[in-house]
């Protein structure tokens, strides 16, 4: 490998390093921290799917709205809280999604 090839490889490595670092962080999260906080991902996703199905079965309308997306965020967090009700981040996220849903509904009432 000549110096130009080495320099090119080094530059490519520098460009991809942020992606590699992010993937290493993800491996650490999904390999340990997330499982210990929320249980096995397949169980968590099945639990959340049941919550989504219940919500979708009870709602009116054919299209998905911004309020529905806020509700999905809340339901996703509830699915995690069922496994670990001590997760303060999940409680805070629910408040955030709730405020978004509130804003959407308030804006739609002001327009309508």
N, C-alpha and C positions, 0 to 999 in steps of 0.2 A: 504494500500500500504506500503510494507516494504521499508527499505532504499535502497536495491539493485534495486527494481523496480523504486523508485524515481530517483536514480542515472541514471538508464538506460533511463528513460523518459527525464531527463535533457540533457543527452548526445545526444539523438535523436533530441531534440529541438535545440541544438547548431548546429548540422549538417544541419538541414533544414532552419535555420534562414536566411542565405544568399538568399535562394530561396524565402522565405516569404517576405523579404525586397524588392527584385526585383519586385515581383508581386504587392506589395503595391505601388511602384513607377509607375508601368505600369497602375494601376487603376487610380492613380492621373493624369497621362498623357492622357490616353484615355478618362477619365471622364471629363476633363476640358480643359487643354491646347491644345491638338491636335484638338478638335472640334472647339475651338475659332480661331485657326490658319488656319485650312484647311477645315472647314465645316464638314458636316455629312459624315462619312466614306463611306456609300453606294453611295452617290453622287460623292465623290472623286474617288472611285474605278470604277464607271461607266464611268466617264470622262477619267480616265487613260486607261480603257479597249478600249475606242474608239481610243485613241492615238496609243495603241499597235496594234489594228486591222488595222488601216491605215498604220502603218509601215510594218506590216507583209504582207499586201496585195500588197505593192509596192516593196518588196525585192525579190531577186532571190535566188534560192537554197532551198533545202528541210530541211537541218539540221540547228540547231541553233548554232551560233558561239560565241566566246568570244566578238566579236564586237557587236553582237546582244544584249548580256547581258549588255554591256556598254550602248547601246542605250536604253534598257529597263529602266536602272537606270535613264538616262536623262529624258525619257518620264514620269517616275514616279514623278520626281521632277517638271517637267513642269505641270503635273496635279495638283500638290499642289500649284504651283505658280499662276495658273489661279485663285484660290481662294484667295491667299494672296501673291501678287507680292512683298511685303515688307520683305519677309522672307529671310534674308541674308544667313542663313544656306543652304537653297535650292539652291541659286545661287552658293555658294561655292561647294556644292555637285555636281552640274552640271559640274563645272570646273574639279572636281576630276574624275568623270566618263568620261569626254571628254579626259582627259590626259591618262586614261587607254585605251580607244579606240584608241587614237593616238599611244600609245606604241605598242599595238597589231598589228596595221596596219604597223607600221614601222618595227617591228620585222619580220612580214610575208614577206614584200618586201625584207628585207635583206636575208631571207632564200630562196626566190623564184627567 
